[in-house]
Amino acid sequence: MTMELLSMAQAAAGHAAEAAGAVHGNFHAAIVGFGAAIGVGLVGSKAAEAVGRNPGAFGNILTISIIGMALAEGLGILAFFVVK
């Protein structure tokens, strides 16, 4: 009886370690997604602020902001692949 309990405890410890690794990776993926969302939000808000200050530069600001958002999202997607 005692040997069965010990073997069950060892098996449970092995499953807990696997589950902890999965949670660890998912937590990092969530942080990456949150960082990319913050980056895109900051680029968007600053672009809107810049257009409000100088409406004549709308085209240039739009181009630069789209490039900035693409870089933030690209780094986020790349980090998702690295985490997983």
Buried (B, 14 or more C-beta within 10 A) or exposed (E): EEEEEEEEEEEEEEEEEEEEEEEEEEEBBEEBBEBBEEBBEEBEEBBEEBBEEEEEEEEEBEEBBEEBBEEBBEBBEEBBEEBE
